[in-house]
Amino acid sequence: MGRGPTIAARKNAADAVRAKAFTKLIREITVAARAGGSDPTGNSRLRLAMEKAVAANMPKDTIARATKRGAGELDGQVMEEVRYEGYAPGGIAVMVDCMTDNSTRTVADIRHAFTHFGGSLGTSGSVAFQFHQVGEIIYDIRADAALEDKILDAALEGGADDVVTEDGFTEVIMAPDALEAVKKALDALGLEAISADVVMRPDAFVDIAGEAAEGLKSLIEQLDTLDDVQTVWHNARLPAEAEG
């Protein structure tokens, strides 16, 4: 009878995933500290990045080093934020947010991924107009549908703009600068959010299937393997079997 991966192999794979997640979080902390200073009290972006790092079980000294490096208190590579825009198969708008110390390398990697999977890299602003920035908090309420009303009341009192429940998940939407206030109001319910972040939300979703859906999925998977890539945004509504 065949055997699956050994315990050591599974551990090594899990460690690799964890290391990659840490790399992205460290870069986010570094850039946030560089942009707004090392004091999270007055730097909401840094505070949110730190919260995500703590949730991922990142050691405190690692968080501290990334913060100090970003604020210029330690020597180290200088990271910059870069956004690339383009179109995936099926005319799907895609934005790729990166943090890099070498934009020449990064753009070459991004262009190769788009071209290889049937897309095309565009110019700055070519697709960004199809998205807007919002705060987003998501809850899993499949175990207790009654939570929907509690979340709705608390979210609206906290300053949220919209609350949508679908397939057992509740999504709370607000202006980016209202994210912390809304999250605080919802935290008072004792609930744990799946995610709480500032995101780029498409103005309209495009339904795709078949080869276009598979092409987009492959492109996203390739982009996610790149160390410089932080987040990939797109305006496609994928069929369940292609979402992965």
C-alpha positions in Angstrom: 0.0 0.0 0.0 1.3 3.4 -0.9 2.3 5.9 1.7 1.8 9.6 1.9 4.4 12.2 2.8 6.5 11.5 5.8 6.0 13.5 9.0 9.3 15.2 8.3 8.3 16.1 4.8 5.0 17.5 5.9 6.8 19.5 8.6 9.3 20.9 6.1 6.4 21.9 3.8 4.6 23.6 6.6 7.7 25.4 7.6 8.2 26.6 4.1 4.7 28.0 3.9 5.2 29.6 7.3 8.5 31.2 6.3 6.9 32.7 3.2 4.0 34.1 5.2 6.5 35.6 7.6 8.5 37.2 4.8 5.4 39.0 3.5 4.4 40.1 7.0 8.0 41.4 7.8 8.0 43.4 4.6 4.6 44.9 5.4 5.8 45.9 8.9 9.0 47.4 7.5 7.3 49.5 4.9 4.5 50.6 7.3 7.1 51.7 9.8 9.0 53.5 7.1 5.9 55.3 5.9 4.4 56.3 9.3 7.1 55.7 12.0 7.7 53.0 14.5 5.0 53.9 17.1 2.0 51.8 16.3 -0.2 54.1 18.5 -0.1 56.7 15.8 0.5 54.4 12.8 -2.7 52.4 12.1 -1.1 50.6 9.1 1.8 49.4 11.3 -0.6 48.4 14.1 -2.7 46.3 11.7 0.5 44.7 10.3 1.7 43.9 13.8 -1.7 42.3 14.7 -1.5 40.1 11.6 2.0 39.1 12.6 1.0 38.2 16.1 -1.9 36.2 14.8 0.6 34.2 12.6 2.7 33.5 15.8 5.6 35.6 14.6 8.2 36.1 17.4 8.1 39.5 19.1 11.8 40.1 18.5 11.2 39.5 14.7 8.4 42.1 14.7 10.6 44.5 16.7 13.5 44.2 14.2 11.3 44.7 11.2 9.8 47.8 12.8 13.2 49.3 13.7 14.6 48.5 10.2 11.7 50.2 8.6 12.0 53.3 10.8 15.7 53.5 9.9 16.9 52.4 13.4 18.7 49.4 11.9 20.8 48.9 8.8 19.2 46.7 6.1 17.8 46.6 2.6 15.5 49.4 1.6 12.1 48.1 0.5 9.6 50.0 -1.7 6.0 49.5 -2.6 5.2 48.9 -6.3 1.9 48.1 -7.9 1.7 46.4 -11.3 -1.5 46.2 -13.4 -2.6 44.0 -16.3 -5.1 41.7 -17.8 -5.5 38.0 -17.3 -7.2 35.6 -19.7 -10.8 36.5 -20.3 -10.0 40.2 -20.0 -9.9 40.0 -16.2 -8.4 43.0 -14.5 -5.5 42.1 -12.1 -3.5 44.3 -9.8 -0.3 43.0 -8.1 1.0 44.7 -5.0 4.6 44.1 -4.3 7.3 45.1 -1.9 10.8 44.9 -3.4 14.4 46.0 -3.1 14.9 45.6 -6.8 12.0 46.7 -9.0 13.8 45.7 -12.2 13.9 42.1 -11.0 10.3 42.3 -9.8 8.7 43.7 -13.0 10.6 41.1 -15.1 9.1 38.3 -12.9 5.6 39.8 -13.0 5.7 40.3 -16.8 6.9 36.7 -17.3 4.0 35.4 -15.3 1.4 37.4 -17.1 2.8 36.5 -20.5 3.3 32.8 -19.7 -0.4 32.3 -18.7 -2.0 34.2 -21.5 -2.3 37.7 -19.9 -0.6 41.0 -20.5 1.0 43.5 -18.3 -0.4 47.0 -18.6 0.7 50.5 -17.6 0.1 52.2 -14.3 -3.6 53.1 -14.0 -4.7 50.8 -16.8 -7.0 48.7 -14.5 -6.9 50.5 -11.1 -9.9 52.6 -11.9 -12.0 49.5 -11.7 -11.3 49.1 -8.0 -11.7 51.1 -4.8 -10.1 50.7 -1.4 -12.3 49.6 1.5 -11.9 48.1 5.0 -13.2 44.5 5.1 -13.9 42.2 8.0 -15.1 38.6 7.4 -16.7 36.2 9.8 -17.7 32.5 9.5 -21.2 32.2 11.0 -22.0 28.7 9.6 -22.1 27.3 13.2 -24.5 30.0 14.4 -26.7 31.8 11.9 -28.1 34.0 14.7 -24.8 35.9 14.8 -25.8 37.6 11.6 -28.1 40.1 13.4 -25.6 40.7 16.2 -22.8 41.4 13.7 -25.1 43.7 11.7 -26.1 45.8 14.7 -22.6 46.1 16.1 -21.0 46.8 12.7 -23.5 49.6 11.8 -23.1 51.1 15.3 -19.3 51.1 14.8 -19.5 52.9 11.5 -19.7 50.2 8.9 -21.2 51.0 5.5 -22.5 47.6 4.5 -22.9 44.1 5.9 -23.5 41.2 3.5 -24.1 37.5 4.4 -23.8 34.7 1.9 -23.2 31.0 2.2 -22.6 31.2 5.9 -20.1 34.0 5.8 -20.7 37.6 6.8 -18.7 40.4 5.2 -18.5 43.8 6.8 -17.5 46.8 4.6 -16.4 50.2 5.8 -14.2 53.1 4.8 -10.5 52.3 5.3 -10.1 54.8 8.1 -13.1 53.3 9.9 -11.6 49.7 10.0 -10.2 50.0 13.5 -13.4 51.5 15.1 -15.6 48.9 13.4 -13.3 46.0 14.4 -13.3 47.2 18.0 -17.1 47.3 18.1 -17.2 43.7 16.7 -14.4 42.5 19.0 -16.7 43.4 21.9 -19.0 40.5 20.7 -16.2 38.1 21.5 -16.0 36.9 17.9 -12.9 36.0 16.0 -12.7 37.3 12.4 -11.3 35.3 9.6 -9.7 38.4 8.3 -9.7 42.1 8.9 -7.8 44.3 6.4 -7.9 47.1 3.9 -8.5 45.6 0.5 -9.0 46.7 -3.1 -12.5 45.8 -4.0 -13.7 45.7 -7.7 -16.5 48.0 -8.7 -18.1 45.0 -10.6 -17.3 41.3 -10.8 -16.9 39.4 -14.0 -18.1 35.8 -14.2 -15.6 33.5 -15.9 -15.4 29.7 -16.3 -13.5 27.1 -18.4 -10.1 27.9 -19.8 -10.3 31.6 -18.7 -10.9 30.5 -15.1 -8.1 28.0 -15.2 -5.7 30.5 -16.8 -6.5 33.1 -14.1 -6.0 30.5 -11.3 -2.7 29.5 -12.7 -1.5 33.1 -13.0 -2.5 33.8 -9.4 -0.7 30.7 -8.2 2.4 31.7 -10.1 2.4 35.2 -8.8 1.9 33.9 -5.2 5.2 32.0 -5.5 7.1 35.2 -6.1 8.8 36.5 -2.9 8.2 40.1 -3.9 4.4 39.7 -4.3 2.3 40.7 -1.3 -1.2 40.6 -2.7 -3.0 39.9 -5.9 -6.4 41.6 -6.6 -8.7 40.8 -9.5 -12.3 41.4 -10.5 -13.3 37.8 -11.5 -16.0 35.7 -9.9 -14.6 32.2 -10.3 -16.8 29.0 -10.3 -16.4 27.1 -7.1 -14.4 24.3 -8.7 -11.7 26.8 -9.9 -11.4 28.8 -6.7 -9.0 26.3 -5.0 
